[in-house]
Amino acid sequence: MMMKMKNTKKSFRSLSETIHSLLGFKNETNSTWANTVCDIIKSLPSTADYDNDYDDSAHGHDHDHDHDLDEVIISKIHGELATLNEEVCRLNAQRRQVLNEFLQLKGNIRVFCRIRPTVNGEKFSHKRPVVPVDSSGILVNFAENKRKLYKFDMVLHPGSTQDEVFSEIEPVIKSALDGYNVCILAYGQTGTGKTFTMEGNPDCPGVVPRTIEALFKQAADSNHTYLFSFCMLEIYLGQLKDLLIPHARKTTDPMPPCLSIQTDPNGGIVIDNLVAIQVSNFNHAISLYRLGSQLRSTASTNSNKVSSRSHCMIRVSMTCSDATERRKITNKIWMVDLGGSERVLKTKAWGRRFEEGKAINLSLSALGDVINALQRKNSHIPYRNSKLTQVLKDSLGEDSKTLMLVHVSPKEEDLCETICSLNFALRLRNIHLGKTEPNEARIMREEAMTNLQHEMQEIENNRDSFMKEIKKLNQKLDSLTKPSTCSNEKLDGLLSSSSKVPQDADKITVTPQSSKIPRFMKPTICSTRKSGTGNQNLYKKDIRPARRKQLPLSRAESVSFPLKNMTESYSGSSISRASCLVGLNEIQSGTDDDTDFSSVNESEANHWVSLHESKRVLSNPTRVKKSKPNEHIKLRKPADVKFAGKESRFENISTVPSTTSSKSITGVDDSSTECDIYCRIMPCDTIDDTCHQNDYDNEVDSTVISQVSTQEAQNLEACELEDDLPAKFPSMDKIILKDLTKNSSQKLENEQTRGFSDILKENILMMYNSVLLGLGLKSLGFDHDFFQALMN
Ligand SMILES: Nc1ncnc2c1ncn2[C@@H]1O[C@H](COP(=O)(O)OP(=O)(O)OP(=O)(O)O)[C@@H](O)[C@H]1O
């Protein structure tokens, strides 16, 4: 029986291994072959049955057999996974092709029209100026018996929901994940609902939050790894402004770096100095979006209480290096809430409002020219006519998808602007699938589109079932490998329990492995006190807390140098005031990496913005990590970092192994950087006022410590403090008080035997010594660490 089992096991193993090895040739073969191999693997005896048979017969005989059997099963699962993954990749490529065909039929530049509903008790005349006739037509009543039909890719009637709007946008988001650049623009007269469409409100989220959510969801559902980064800017009066950096409010505030548009060698657009923060989940991205939205330039106008006075541009970039079928490794999706087109005469704007309106109108006109030239396939596209078109240059062209959502007002008094907007939209659309398209051709196109949609659905269903199978197999694989992990954990637990962890381990920020470094590199008592990295166990009783002001619990995360001339792309690890905002919630909530940022309310955010502004802290505050006592940390020379001409003082700069970087709040897993630099940053203002004083204080501390660290320390341990002394000398150190206690008790003994002059002399001498001690002159003898280090 045992022999039979062994033979079965052997053949089972060899069969599985042979098939697995054959999978190596799969690249040269077609999918039918892969399916056949997959089927053979599936038809192998069930591992569960085999387990049972084997358990019954061999239980208690040979433990090695268990191990061998596991290996066989694992190898079989690996084989299946490889085949399934190949299949998913093939289906992804197929889906991408079909989607692209579908979008090309629909049009790479599509124009939708959304009619705003009546809001806030607006009154209308009986006759409606704009009436949607069907899903793609809109009828405009100019006057009695004078009307015109406008045709678009889609007309969203006043009752349309945000869901309906987004369902039309979703295919384009899939395209973005396939590697195409995408641009979604909201255009229209002021007050027609552009911001409502793009941003929405908590009850009806708009295109931006839905798109971000869909991107993360679809990326998670795919079998690839995506890296997302988020940035937000506005074009105000023709200038680019980073919305993730608070604007300078006072003249003393540092000016944010100037943003400039550059073209990379591949023709891609790069915005120098733009803060791009890598985001690991929806909440993270949405918290940045909210913060950026608060910094938008808005004002109250005749037409809209909260009118956007700029073009607000949100960009999500995605990088996926493990999907060969993608169009580009890194691509982006722009979501633009354009400033409202307005007739300056009607809005009666003057001064700044007038300038803003003029700048908006000029850039909108330039955008219209560019899209029109693209549609006509002109040889010259006038991108350079405005900053808006320069920024969008690589997202509006041939190889990208553009969606323009034109908004119109339902009010009769706005008819003039409505006609202007509709004509603008028509100009963009006409050339592409203009009025001239014959009916038959349109019907054929629509049929082809429906077929492609069905095909895509089928492919997606197949892919989903493969993905489910992959998930199941991965779970199975986990369960097979888990026992060994558990035993490792147990072992780790045993090992760690054997090395005694100090009780106050959580107070130790950094524990250098001093035994492994040369003596001259060892920190002196003074320096360890300053950096707070000293062995606090040793001096815990004797050292009072540093008199330094309570520093903000902030650590600059993933600081990359130099700060100047940093480029926007992949600057997830850049330090900026904006990045302060990223982590601020963490401090507040004290939660872990995937903090729910949605919980940040406006006042909190404002508070933090103002807090950081007032302190000029250029850091990315995160929840301060409690270092493990055995964490290996190299000490680095403290560095000063300059930002916009102001110095920030970094102290306690240390490096931690790069593994920790993957858990950073920004979701940055920058494998190219060796390690993250964790710094505690002194606010500039605080440095000016208090820093030198604090340094002096610490000098005094350390001299006292170095004095008492030898024999006196023992004496002091034994010496009892007088109860009232701390009360009498609250500003004095415990150690000095101990010293005084000791001296005063001796004095009491001797006072009766000595004369007045002796006591006076002794007191003067003591005061003199105290001054020397206070100035730090007395204790720096040759046995001081500093000289020892020099001599070594
Ligand atoms: N589809 C809609 N459903 C409900 N309310 C809407 C809709 N569209 C717009 N509104 C409301 O109309 C008002 C003006 O909208 P919004 O501020 O979005 O206009 P806008 O085009 O962005 O204006 P501006 O160009 O001046 O910034 C807001 O109060 C908004 O809530």
The ligand as an SDF file (V2000), in Angstrom:
LIG
                    3D

 31 33  0  0  0  0  0  0  0  0999 V2000
  -27.2680   70.0340  -11.7950 N   0  0  0  0  0  0  0  0  0  0  0  0
  -27.4460   70.7840  -10.7250 C   0  0  0  0  0  0  0  0  0  0  0  0
  -28.2440   70.3650   -9.7490 N   0  0  0  0  0  0  0  0  0  0  0  0
  -28.4160   71.1080   -8.6420 C   0  0  0  0  0  0  0  0  0  0  0  0
  -27.8260   72.3030   -8.4270 N   0  0  0  0  0  0  0  0  0  0  0  0
  -27.0250   72.7800   -9.3640 C   0  0  0  0  0  0  0  0  0  0  0  0
  -26.7700   72.0470  -10.5500 C   0  0  0  0  0  0  0  0  0  0  0  0
  -25.9300   72.7680  -11.2970 N   0  0  0  0  0  0  0  0  0  0  0  0
  -25.6480   73.8840  -10.6040 C   0  0  0  0  0  0  0  0  0  0  0  0
  -26.2960   73.8970   -9.4340 N   0  0  0  0  0  0  0  0  0  0  0  0
  -26.2400   74.9630   -8.4440 C   0  0  0  0  0  0  0  0  0  0  0  0
  -26.0760   76.1900   -9.1100 O   0  0  0  0  0  0  0  0  0  0  0  0
  -25.2080   77.0620   -8.4190 C   0  0  0  0  0  0  0  0  0  0  0  0
  -24.0760   77.5340   -9.3130 C   0  0  0  0  0  0  0  0  0  0  0  0
  -23.3460   76.4170   -9.7080 O   0  0  0  0  0  0  0  0  0  0  0  0
  -21.7500   76.4210   -9.8250 P   0  0  0  0  0  0  0  0  0  0  0  0
  -21.1310   77.2200   -8.7590 O   0  0  0  0  0  0  0  0  0  0  0  0
  -21.3680   75.0060   -9.9450 O   0  0  0  0  0  0  0  0  0  0  0  0
  -21.5760   77.2000  -11.1850 O   0  0  0  0  0  0  0  0  0  0  0  0
  -20.2480   77.4600  -11.9940 P   0  0  0  0  0  0  0  0  0  0  0  0
  -20.5650   77.2410  -13.3990 O   0  0  0  0  0  0  0  0  0  0  0  0
  -19.1430   76.6650  -11.4300 O   0  0  0  0  0  0  0  0  0  0  0  0
  -20.0100   78.9890  -11.7350 O   0  0  0  0  0  0  0  0  0  0  0  0
  -18.6270   79.8130  -11.8350 P   0  0  0  0  0  0  0  0  0  0  0  0
  -18.1440   79.6990  -13.2130 O   0  0  0  0  0  0  0  0  0  0  0  0
  -19.0190   81.1960  -11.4910 O   0  0  0  0  0  0  0  0  0  0  0  0
  -17.7260   79.2100  -10.8360 O   0  0  0  0  0  0  0  0  0  0  0  0
  -24.7180   76.2950   -7.2260 C   0  0  0  0  0  0  0  0  0  0  0  0
  -25.4670   76.6670   -6.1140 O   0  0  0  0  0  0  0  0  0  0  0  0
  -25.0060   74.8540   -7.5640 C   0  0  0  0  0  0  0  0  0  0  0  0
  -25.2530   74.0760   -6.4270 O   0  0  0  0  0  0  0  0  0  0  0  0
  1  2  1  0
  2  3  1  0
  2  7  2  0
  3  4  2  0
  4  5  1  0
  5  6  2  0
  6  7  1  0
  6 10  1  0
  7  8  1  0
  8  9  2  0
  9 10  1  0
 10 11  1  0
 11 12  1  0
 11 30  1  0
 12 13  1  0
 13 14  1  0
 13 28  1  0
 14 15  1  0
 15 16  1  0
 16 17  2  0
 16 18  1  0
 16 19  1  0
 19 20  1  0
 20 21  2  0
 20 22  1  0
 20 23  1  0
 23 24  1  0
 24 25  2  0
 24 26  1  0
 24 27  1  0
 28 29  1  0
 28 30  1  0
 30 31  1  0
M  END
$$$$
